[in-house]
């Protein structure tokens, strides 16, 4: 399992979160299932230069946890949204091509 830290500019977070509709045109997010059970959200069609690419996410990643809490539905992304907005540190656990990785975000 790999782990890395990504520093994100607060201004990028605020600009991205100020227009959720625009933000959602920069990526495709859909529920991911494993053995018939919800197993996170699959990310694809990430636009180059988008907020999602700045976060270090790649097409095909499956976001499984935010700060240790499992993601089972798109509603769980609202928790991530709130944490990004509050500027606290956020850790995403992802499955990238079958390998577990953790991306820790720091805001400045």
C-alpha positions, 0 to 999 in steps of 0.5 A: 500500500502506497501513501503520499501527500499532496499539497493543495492551494486553498484558492484552488479548493475554494474556486472548485467548490464554489461551482459544483455544477462546473466541477461535476463536468470535469469528471465522471463519478459512479458507484463501484461494486465488488461482489455485488456490494457497494465498494466506493466510487469509480472516477473516470473521464478526468479533464486535464487541469481540473481540480480532480487532476490537481488532487492526483486522481487518475481515470480508473481510481476507486475512492473507497474511504475518506478519513477512514469512513467508507464510501458507499454512495454519492451522498458520502462525497458530501462529507468529503466536500465538507472536509475540503471546505473546512480546510482540515486535512483529508486522507483518501483511500483509493484502489488504483489498478488493484493496489490500495493507496492513500493520498493525504491532502494538506491545504495552504 
